[in-house]
C-alpha cells in the first residue's frame, strides 16, 4: 500500500468531501493500486497555491478500459475517517 499526495481542484474537492464524487480519474504515472491511500490537497488553480484543506481516501477499485486513453485509470474511492 502506498500513500499518494495529489492536487485536487476546489470543485472536485468539494464534491469528494460531500460524498457526491466517489471516483478519481488520473494518469497512472504513480502505479496506483487497490488499497492505496490518496491525500487530496485542495489547490486553487487561479492563485496557483494550495489551500489548507485536505482529505484522505482509499482506492477500492480500478478501471482502465471503457474507452480511456492508454495510461489513464478511474479509481473508485472511499473516505478515510
ROSEDREN-797944 format. One record per residue: residue in one letter; z, x, y of N, C-alpha, C in turn. Coordinates in Angstrom, 2 decimals, always signed. Each point is the difference from the previous one (the first is absolute). Layout:
<sites>
SITE | A | Z | X | Y | Z | X | Y | Z | X | Y
...
</sites>
This chain:
<sites>
SITE | X | +0.00 | +0.83 | -1.17 | +0.00 | -0.83 | +1.17 | +0.00 | +0.88 | +1.25
SITE | X | -0.91 | -0.30 | +0.91 | -0.07 | +0.72 | +1.27 | +0.36 | -0.93 | +1.14
SITE | X | +0.39 | +0.60 | +1.11 | +0.24 | -0.75 | +1.23 | -1.06 | +0.44 | +1.00
SITE | X | -0.72 | -0.97 | +0.56 | -1.08 | +0.28 | +0.95 | +0.39 | -0.54 | +1.37
SITE | X | -0.12 | +0.82 | +1.01 | +0.33 | -0.36 | +1.38 | -1.32 | -0.33 | +0.70
SITE | X | -0.17 | -1.27 | +0.43 | -1.28 | -0.47 | +0.52 | +0.12 | -0.70 | +1.34
SITE | X | -1.03 | +0.14 | +0.82 | -0.11 | -0.77 | +1.23 | -0.35 | -1.44 | -0.35
SITE | X | +0.48 | -0.92 | +0.81 | -0.31 | -1.42 | -0.20 | -0.15 | -0.65 | +1.37
SITE | X | -1.15 | -0.55 | +0.28 | -0.25 | -0.64 | +1.29 | +0.90 | -1.21 | +0.17
SITE | X | +0.42 | -0.30 | +1.23 | +0.97 | -1.08 | +0.26 | -0.34 | -1.35 | -0.63
SITE | X | -1.24 | -0.42 | +0.10 | -0.40 | -1.31 | -0.56 | +0.31 | -0.07 | -1.49
SITE | X | -0.34 | +1.06 | -0.73 | +0.21 | +0.02 | -1.45 | +1.48 | +0.22 | -0.33
SITE | X | +0.66 | +0.82 | +0.80 | +1.43 | +0.25 | -0.20 | +0.77 | -1.32 | +0.08
SITE | X | -0.26 | -0.79 | +1.04 | +0.67 | -1.30 | +0.16 | -0.23 | -0.90 | -1.20
SITE | X | -1.24 | -0.06 | -0.47 | -0.33 | -0.85 | -1.14 | +0.74 | +0.44 | -1.26
SITE | X | +0.13 | +1.30 | -0.21 | +0.71 | +0.52 | -1.17 | +1.49 | -0.33 | +0.12
SITE | X | +0.59 | +0.27 | +1.16 | +1.43 | -0.24 | +0.21 | +0.35 | -1.47 | -0.20
SITE | X | -0.90 | -0.91 | +0.39 | +0.26 | -1.43 | -0.13 | -0.50 | -0.59 | -1.32
SITE | X | -0.43 | +0.85 | -0.93 | -0.40 | -0.45 | -1.32 | -1.35 | -0.68 | -0.09
SITE | X | -0.80 | +0.08 | +1.05 | -1.32 | -0.65 | +0.01 | -1.09 | +0.90 | -0.57
SITE | X | +0.21 | +1.31 | +0.02 | -0.97 | +0.95 | -0.54 | +0.68 | +0.74 | -1.15
SITE | X | -0.51 | -0.17 | -1.20 | +0.63 | +0.57 | -1.20 | -0.91 | +1.02 | -0.68
SITE | X | -0.87 | +0.61 | +0.79 | -0.92 | +0.99 | -0.54 | -0.29 | +1.03 | +1.07
SITE | X | -0.50 | +1.14 | -0.42 | -0.39 | +1.06 | +0.92 | -1.32 | +0.57 | -0.51
SITE | X | -0.98 | +0.16 | +0.89 | -1.30 | +0.57 | -0.34 | -0.06 | +1.39 | +0.62
SITE | X | -0.22 | +0.99 | -0.82 | -0.01 | +1.39 | +0.47 | -1.05 | +0.81 | -0.75
SITE | X | -0.44 | +1.06 | +0.65 | -0.81 | +1.00 | -0.69 | +0.98 | +0.78 | -0.87
SITE | X | -0.34 | +0.18 | -1.26 | +0.94 | +0.60 | -0.95 | -0.10 | +1.53 | -0.01
SITE | X | +0.29 | +0.59 | +1.14 | +0.00 | +1.46 | +0.10 | +1.37 | +0.60 | -0.30
SITE | X | +0.95 | -0.85 | -0.34 | +1.37 | +0.45 | -0.28 | +0.40 | -0.19 | -1.46
SITE | X | -0.90 | -0.54 | -0.81 | +0.33 | -0.22 | -1.40 | +1.03 | -1.08 | -0.23
SITE | X | -0.13 | -1.11 | +0.73 | +0.95 | -1.11 | -0.15 | +0.08 | -0.45 | -1.45
SITE | X | +1.20 | -0.42 | -0.41 | +0.23 | -0.51 | -1.35 | +0.97 | -1.19 | +0.07
SITE | X | -0.07 | -0.83 | -1.04 | +0.96 | -1.09 | -0.13 | +1.40 | +0.61 | -0.08
SITE | X | +0.94 | -0.56 | +0.74 | +1.36 | +0.51 | +0.05 | +0.28 | +0.89 | +1.20
SITE | X | -1.06 | +0.49 | +0.66 | +0.20 | +0.81 | +1.21 | +0.62 | -0.84 | +1.10
SITE | X | +0.68 | +0.67 | +0.91 | +0.55 | -0.67 | +1.17 | -0.80 | +0.40 | +1.23
SITE | X | -0.21 | -0.96 | +0.88 | -0.69 | +0.25 | +1.26 | +0.99 | -0.22 | +1.13
SITE | X | +0.14 | +1.00 | +0.86 | +0.74 | -0.18 | +1.24 | -1.06 | -0.33 | +1.04
SITE | X | +0.01 | -1.23 | +0.46 | -0.98 | -0.45 | +0.98 | +0.64 | +0.07 | +1.38
SITE | X | -0.52 | +0.89 | +0.83 | +0.54 | +0.22 | +1.33 | -0.95 | -0.63 | +1.02
SITE | X | +0.54 | -0.92 | +0.79 | -0.82 | -0.68 | +0.99 | -0.54 | +1.02 | +1.01
SITE | X | -1.32 | -0.08 | +0.24 | -0.69 | +0.94 | +0.88 | -0.78 | -0.77 | +1.05
SITE | X | +0.34 | +0.21 | +1.26 | -0.68 | -0.67 | +1.11 | -1.32 | +0.72 | +0.26
SITE | X | -1.11 | -0.65 | -0.34 | -1.30 | +0.66 | +0.12 | -0.44 | +0.17 | +1.45
SITE | X | +0.53 | -0.82 | +0.90 | -0.36 | +0.13 | +1.42 | +0.73 | +1.18 | +0.66
SITE | X | +1.28 | +0.15 | -0.32 | +0.79 | +1.10 | +0.56 | -0.13 | +1.29 | -0.81
SITE | X | -0.58 | -0.15 | -1.21 | -0.14 | +1.14 | -0.92 | +1.34 | +0.66 | -0.30
SITE | X | +0.97 | -0.87 | -0.33 | +1.32 | +0.51 | -0.38 | +0.69 | -0.99 | -0.92
SITE | X | +0.97 | +0.52 | -0.74 | +0.79 | -0.84 | -0.89 | +1.01 | -0.80 | +0.80
SITE | X | +0.24 | -1.24 | -0.44 | +1.15 | -0.73 | +0.50 | +1.17 | +0.48 | -0.87
SITE | X | +1.14 | -0.56 | +0.14 | +1.13 | +0.43 | -0.85 | +0.17 | -0.88 | -1.22
SITE | X | -0.95 | -0.92 | -0.21 | +0.13 | -0.94 | -1.11 | -0.67 | +0.55 | -1.26
SITE | X | +0.65 | -0.25 | -1.13 | -0.58 | +0.36 | -1.29 | +0.52 | -0.92 | -1.07
SITE | X | -0.72 | -0.05 | -1.11 | +0.43 | -0.77 | -1.17 | -0.44 | +0.75 | -1.25
SITE | X | +0.68 | -0.27 | -1.10 | -0.34 | +0.64 | -1.29 | -0.45 | -1.07 | -0.97
SITE | X | -1.06 | +0.32 | -0.73 | -0.51 | -0.90 | -1.03 | -0.30 | +0.80 | -1.26
SITE | X | -0.10 | -0.72 | -1.11 | -0.36 | +0.62 | -1.29 | -1.35 | -0.54 | -0.42
SITE | X | -0.83 | +0.89 | -0.56 | -1.30 | -0.40 | -0.55 | +0.23 | -0.62 | -1.37
SITE | X | -0.42 | -1.26 | -0.16 | +0.23 | -0.71 | -1.26 | -1.26 | -0.12 | -0.85
SITE | X | -1.17 | +0.14 | +0.62 | -1.26 | -0.07 | -0.75 | -1.09 | +0.63 | +0.86
SITE | X | -1.10 | +0.39 | -0.63 | -1.09 | +0.64 | +0.74 | -1.34 | -0.47 | -0.53
SITE | X | -0.96 | -0.09 | +0.91 | -1.36 | -0.41 | -0.34 | -0.97 | +0.92 | +0.71
SITE | X | -1.03 | +0.42 | -0.68 | -1.01 | +0.84 | +0.63 | -1.41 | -0.48 | -0.31
SITE | X | -0.13 | -1.29 | -0.25 | -1.31 | -0.56 | -0.29 | -0.27 | -1.14 | +0.97
SITE | X | -0.61 | -1.06 | -0.40 | -0.29 | -1.16 | +0.85 | -0.84 | +0.37 | +1.22
SITE | X | -0.91 | +0.94 | -0.16 | -0.91 | +0.34 | +1.09 | +0.55 | +1.00 | +1.00
SITE | X | +1.14 | +0.62 | -0.29 | +0.53 | +1.01 | +0.90 | -0.87 | +1.25 | -0.03
SITE | X | -0.09 | +0.67 | +1.12 | -0.71 | +1.27 | +0.04 | +0.76 | +1.02 | -0.84
SITE | X | -0.72 | +0.95 | -0.52 | +0.60 | +1.04 | -0.83 | +1.15 | +0.69 | +0.74
SITE | X | +1.13 | +0.16 | -0.68 | +1.15 | +0.68 | +0.56 | +1.02 | -0.91 | +0.67
SITE | X | -0.35 | -1.27 | +0.20 | +0.91 | -0.95 | +0.64 | +0.78 | -0.78 | -1.05
SITE | X | +1.20 | -0.44 | +0.38 | +0.86 | -0.72 | -0.93 | +0.74 | -1.11 | +0.75
SITE | X | +0.24 | -1.10 | -0.72 | +0.86 | -1.07 | +0.50 | +1.29 | +0.08 | -0.80
SITE | X | +1.13 | +0.10 | +0.71 | +1.29 | +0.10 | -0.65 | +0.80 | -1.27 | +0.26
SITE | X | +0.48 | -0.65 | -1.04 | +0.96 | -1.08 | +0.17 | +1.34 | +0.65 | +0.32
SITE | X | +0.72 | -0.56 | +0.97 | +1.26 | +0.60 | +0.42 | +1.12 | -1.04 | +0.03
SITE | X | +1.23 | +0.50 | -0.19 | +1.18 | -0.85 | +0.14 | +1.01 | +0.75 | +0.87
SITE | X | +0.75 | -0.73 | +0.82 | +0.98 | +0.67 | +0.87 | +1.14 | +0.60 | -0.81
SITE | X | +0.53 | +1.10 | +0.51 | +1.21 | +0.61 | -0.54 | +1.13 | -0.33 | +0.95
SITE | X | +1.06 | -0.55 | -0.52 | +1.11 | -0.42 | +0.86 | +1.02 | +1.09 | +0.14
</sites>
